Amino acid sequence: MRKVLGLLGVGVLCVLTTLSSAEEVEENEELSVRLFDRLKERVFVTGAVKFETAIETDGDAQKFEFIVQPEIEINVNDDTNIVFVPRMRFDALDELEPGRPDQDEIAGPSRRWLIGDPLELEVRELFVETIVGDTYLTVGKQTVVWGESDGLKVLDVVNPTDLREFGLADFEDSRIPLWTVNAEIPIKEATLQLLWIPDTSKHNIPEMGSTFDLVNIDLPDSINLNIENYARPRDGFKDSDFGARLSGFWKGWNLSLNYFYHYDDTPVVYLALAAGDDGVTVTVSPEYERTHLIGGTFSKAFGDLTLRGELGYSTKKYFDASILFDPDGVHETGEFGYVIGLDWFGIRDTMISFQLFQSILDHDAPGLGRDRVDNTITFLVRRSLKNDTLSVYNILVHNLNHGDGYVRPKISYQVNDEMSIWTGFDIFYGGDSGLFGQFDDKDRLVMGMEWSF
């Protein structure tokens, strides 16, 4: 009998233990479900997968590119968010930036991770946005957009530009995000934005041999060329950029006053000549110089017509000059630039836009590599069809001084809420001496698709 009772006791104990374990498992499952539900409420994942190919009109393939770019937003609390945007880019052809570029122009923390020649990984954005008192504060790697113009920049110079495709990439993709402290402070009916940028990255300029190589040097055999590395500022504190922008509305006008103390993102190309037994050596030293940029923007709608513009004055700009007249091949001057734009919406589902951009130097110089007054116009037409699923777009950018420019017709179709496809042409024209005409042999057909998630 004792043995039977003992066995029964052991059995009851086993049953109780099993029930207890089952209850614990159920509790753990409930806890996991609750945690998952809370994560769904706090973490939001969106993004896009993009494919684009470009084929030059002579038949040469220029790019075959895949991009995967998720965006992860974490809602810490009602006042604080964390945003993380990584990007993977794979270009099977590797023609736009052949090999593994040294990225001298980009500061270490902002550089891409190059995995072989065709594959790269990059942290596009990583920042915390929060509210401190009445101040909206964004700290981390981000982009800051100033200006009112399309395709031409006067004040929109806070972030440098990726020039791997010259100016053909969308502004959003071509801007190089910087590690920045960005504070927006309300002042009555206006907002004061203050920027501190310890990131010393500059324009990403394609190396010699790239598709859109900007270096066009044709020297006789008796002259040797020595190109030094970019002398980029490297002290994140001493070489920081600082900016301030006061913006607001006044009698229907959207206005801003802007100030930016910064190193110009375009390198100053200093030249030096030295004679030797093997001929004359020309040493090219790309350096960066500080300048003050002061200006403002304005825009206002008058019925179907919107007037907008921006203007700015840089205290110091540097331009190529003949070494016969200037020992270092560089001319220093102030520059005033402005853009006036008109957007007309008088035709249903259609926008017609015109812009005039003018750059005026304080003074001319013998052998200067450009005119004292430089004029460029743009003309854009965009029309939506079939309930906004089909879009037809064309932009002309034309420099009046050199008679060169480019035309970019494009058709895009929204297949559904997640997918769009497009095709178009990028056509350059003009002489080799013009900024745009130098790429007259790079005309291309572009086709692509994007899936958003």
N, C-alpha and C positions, 0 to 999 in steps of 0.2 A: 504493500500500500504506500509506504513512504517513497519507494521508487516511482510509483505512478504519480503521486503528488509532486514529486520533484520534476518529473518530465513535463507535467502540466504547467508547473511554474516557469520552467524554461521556455515553453511554448508561448505562454502569455507574455513573457518578457520580450521574446522575439517579435510577436505581433505588435506590442506597444512600441518597440524600437522602430519597426517598419513604418508604423503610422506616423511616428515622430519625424522620420526621415522624409516621408511623403509630404508632411506639412511644411517642413523646411524647404523642400524643393519647390512647392507651390508658392511659398513666401518669396523665394529667390526669383521665381519667374515673374511674380507680380512686381517685385522691385525692379527687375530688368525692364518690364513693360513701362513702368512709371518713368524710369530714367530715359528710355528711348523716346517717350512722349515729350519729356522735357527738352531733350536734344532737338526734336523736331520743331519745338516752339522757339528754340534759341539759335539753331544753326540752319542757315539757308545756303544751298549750293545751286548755282546757276553756271552758265558758261556757254562756250561755243566750240565747235569743231569746224575748221575752215580749210578748204582746198582751193588753190589757185595756180593756174599755169599760164605762162607767157611765152609766145612764140614770135620771134622777129619776122618781119614781112619778107625777109630773104630766105626764110625757112629754118633758121637756127633756133633751137629751143633755148630760152633764157632762164626760165625757172619752172620747177615742178614741186610745189610747196604745200606741206601739210602743217596746220597749226592746231594745237589743242590748248585751250585757255579757259580753265574753270575759274569761277569766282566764289570764294567761301566767305560768308559773312556770319560772324558770331555776335549775337545780341547778349552782351554781358548783363546789362540792366537797361532801364528806361533811358539812361543818359549816355551809355557807352557801347560802342560797337568796335569790333576788330574785323578788318577786311584783308583778305589774302588772295592775291591773283598771281598764280604761277603761269608760265607759258612754256610749252614744248614746241619747237619749230624744226621741221625736217625738210630740207631742200635737196632732192635727189641729184640735181644738176650741179649745184655748188658753183654757179657762175657769177652771182651778184657779189659774193665775197669769197673768192677762191681760197682754199686751204683753211688755215686757222689764223685769222687776223690777230695782231698783237694787242689791240684795244688800248693803245697808249692814251687815247683821248678820254677814256672812261676811268673813273675812280674805282679802286679795287672792290669796295662793297656793292657797286652797281654793275659789275661786269657779268657777262653771260658765261655759263659753263659750257665750253665747247667739247663735245664728245665726238671725236673724229672730225672729219670735214663737214659732213652734211647735217649733223644733229647738234642742237643747242638747247639748253635749259636756262630759264631766267625767272627771277622774281620780278614781275612787272610792278606790282604794288603790294605793300605790306604796311598798314598803318592802323593807328587807333584814333577813333574820333569820339570826342566826349564833350560834355558841357561843364564848364567851370564858372560858376556864377552866371553871368550873362554872356560869357565868351564861348564861342564854338571853336574847339581846339582839335586840330588834326596833326598828328605826329607820326612820321614814318615816311616810307617811299611812296611818292604820289606825284600827280601832275597838277599844275595850276594853270588855268587858261585865262589869259588877258586878251582883250582886243575884240573888234567887231568885224574883221575882214575875213574873206574866204580866199584861201590860196596864197595870199600875200601877207607878210607879217611886218608890223611896225612895233606894236607893244607886246605881242604874244611871243616873248623871248625868254620867259622864265625857265622853261624847260628846253634843253638843246634838242636837235633834230637828228634822227637816224637817216642818213643820206644814201643808204645802200641802194635805194631805187630813185635817187635824185629827189624830186618833189612829187612823185607819183603815188606814194602810199597815202592812205587816209591820215588826216592830222592826228586822229586818236592813236593810230598805230605808229606813226613816225615820231611822236614825242617820246623823249627818253625820260622816264620818271626819275625824280631825285629825292634823296633823303632830306626832308624838309620839316620845319616847325611852322605851322600855318595857323594863325589866330585870327578869327573874325569877330570883331567887337561892335555891337550896335551902339550908335551914337544918335539919339533921337530918331530921325527918319532916315538916317544914312547908316552905312556899315564901313568900318575901318578894318582893312585886312593888313596884317603884318606878317612878313616872311623872313625866316632865317634859314639859309641853305648852306650847310657845311659840306655838301656834296660838290666836288670840284669837277664833275664830268662835263665834257664839252660835246660838240657835234661829232657824231660818228661818221668819219670821212672815209669812203672806200679807198683801199690801197691801190697803187699802180697795178694795172692789169685787170681790175674789176670791170664789170659791164659799164657802170656809170662812174668811172674814174674821172675825177675832176682835174687831175694833173695832166696838162698837155704841154710838154716841153720838147722842142725839136732843136737840138744844138748841133753845131758842126763837130766833126770828129776831133778837132784840135782843142775842144773845150770839155773838161771833165766835170761831171756833176756829182756833188756830195750832199745827200739829203740827210739831215740829222733828225732824231726823234722829236716828237712834240714835247716842248717844254711846258707841260701842263702844271698849273698851280697845284700843290699837293698838301698844303697845311689846311686841314678842315676848319680851323678856327681863324687863323690869320687871313686866309684866302676865301672866307665865306662871302656869299652874296646876301644882300639885304634888300627887301622891297616893302613898299607901302602903297595901298590903294584905297581911296575913299570913293565910295559909290552910293548912288541914291537916285530918287526920282524928283523932278522939279518941273511943274506945269506940263506934265506929259512927256518930258524928256528923261531918258535913261542916261545918266551922266557918270563919269568917273574921272578922278585925278590920280595919276600913277607916277611912282618914282621907283627906280631900280638902280642900285649901286652894285655893279657886277663886272666880272671878267667877260668880255665879249666871247661868245662861243665859237666865232670864226677866228682861226689862227692868223696872226700877222706873219707874213712870209718875208723875213729879212734875208738879204743877199750879201755875200762877201766874195770879192775876187782875190785870187792869189796866183802869181805867176811862178812856174817851176820849170824844171828841165823837160817834163813831159807835156808842157803846154799850160794853159790857164785852167784853174780849178774854180768852179762856182760852188760855194757852200750855201745851201738853203737851210735856214734855221726857223722853223715854225714856232712862234711864241704867242702868248695870250696877254692882252693888255686890259687894264681897268677902264671903265667909262661910267658916267652918270647918264641915265636915261630919264627924261622928264616928259610927261605927256598926258593925254586924256582920251576918252572915248565919248561918243554921243550917238543916240538913236531915238527916232520918234516915228510913229505911224501917222500918216495923213490919209485916211480912208484906205484905198487899195495900194497906196504907195508908202514904202518905208525908207526913210533917209537914215543912213548910219555912216559912221566913220571913226577914224582914230588918227591921232597925230602924236609925234614924238621927236624930241631933240636929244641926240647923243653928243656929249661934249667932246669925245675923242673917237674917231674912226680912222682906220688905216687901209690904204688902197695901194695896189701895185703901181709903181712908177718906174720910168726908164732909169736904169742904173747910170746912164750918161748924165742925167740931171740930178739924181739923188744917190748919194754914195751907198745907201743900204737898200735901195730899190723900193722904198716905202714912203708914201706921202701921208702925213697926219693932218686931219682936219675935223671940224665938227660937221654933223649931218642932221638936217631936218627932213623928216619923212612924214607923209600923210597918205591916207586912203579915204576916198569918198565913194560910198556905195549907194545905189538905188535899187530897191527890190519892188517889183510891181506884180500884184496878184489880181489884176483886172479880168483875167480870163479864168474861167472855172478850172480848178485842179491844175493850174499852171503858175509857175513863177518865172519871171524874166528878171535877170539881175545884171547890172553894169557896175564896174568899179574902175576908178582911176587911181593909180598909185604913182606918187612922185617922190623922188629922192633928190635933195638939193644940198650940195656941199658948200661949206662956208667960203672956200676959195679954191681956185683951180691951180694947176701946176703943170709945167712942161713935162710931156711924156707920160701923163697920167693915164692909167689903164682903163678909164671910163670917162664919160662926159660929166661935166659939173652938175647938169640937171638931167636926170634919167627918168623916163616916163614909160609906164607899163599900164595896159588896160586889160580887163577881163570881161567876158560876156558869157553869161550862163543862162540856159533854158532847161527847166525841169517840168515834166508833165506826168500826171498820174492817170491811169486808165483802168477800166474793168474793176471798179470799186477798190482802187488803190492797190491792186495786186500786181499791176504792170506799171513800171516806171521807165520813162525815157529821159535821158539826161545828156547834155553836151556842154562843155566849157571850152572857151578859147582864151588863152593867155598870150598876149602879144606885146613885145617890147617895141616901142615906137622909134627908139634911137637906132637899133640895129636891124629892125625888120625881121626879127626871129620870134619864135614862140612854139606853142604846141596846141593841139586840138585833141579832146578826149570824149568822143561819143560813147554812150553806154546804155544798155538795156538790161533791166533786172526784173525778175518775176518772183513773186512771193507764192511758192507752191502751197504752203499751209502755214500755220502759226509758228512752226519750228524751222522750216526749210526755205531757203531762197537760192536762186541761181542767177548768174549774170554773164554777160559777154560785152566786149567793147574793144576799142582801139586807143592806143596812145601814139599820136603822130607828131613828130617834131619837124620843124622846118627852119630854114635860115642858114647863114654862113657860119663857118667854124669859129669866128671871133665872138659870136654871141653866146650868152649863157645857155640858151636853149638850143641854138643852132649847132653847137658842138656835138649834139646827140642825134643829128639828122639821120644817121645810119642805124639808129636803135629803135625805129618804129616797131610796134609790136601789137599782136592780137592777144587779148587777155580773156580768159574764161575761168569761172569759179563757182563754188557753191558753199553755203554755210548752213550748218545745223545747230540750232540753239537748244539748250536744255535747261 
